Amino acid sequence: MSTLEIQKNVKYINDYRNKPIEVIVPVKIFQELLQLKMTMEIFEQEDVQKSIKRAKREIRAGETRSFRSGQEAIEWLRR
């Protein structure tokens, strides 16, 4: 869902100064935002960031391997 669609589907609760203090969102939007937050937390983990950096270095150095199928890749990993 795009940010524009989210903005169109939320309802703001304002305080007496008309300042937004809470937002009511449809369940589907909440679930998508929660999934996004969980994904971001995974990518922000130090070990994940180190793995991504190492993978980028390996790709630049040509240290890659191609597989014809997912099964072939799994068999290679098990060795």
SULZIMO-V880915 format. One record per residue. NEAR is the number of other ideal C-beta (glycine too) atoms within 12 Angstrom. Layout:
BEGIN
near=NEAR
near=NEAR
END
This chain:
BEGIN
near=19
near=10
near=13
near=9
near=14
near=19
near=14
near=13
near=21
near=21
near=15
near=15
near=14
near=13
near=10
near=7
near=7
near=9
near=10
near=13
near=12
near=12
near=17
near=15
near=22
near=17
near=11
near=15
near=23
near=18
near=14
near=20
near=21
near=15
near=15
near=17
near=14
near=14
near=14
near=13
near=13
near=16
near=16
near=13
near=14
near=12
near=12
near=16
near=14
near=13
near=15
near=17
near=14
near=15
near=15
near=14
near=14
near=14
near=13
near=11
near=10
near=9
near=11
near=13
near=13
near=9
near=13
near=10
near=10
near=10
near=11
near=14
near=15
near=11
near=12
near=14
near=11
near=8
near=8
END
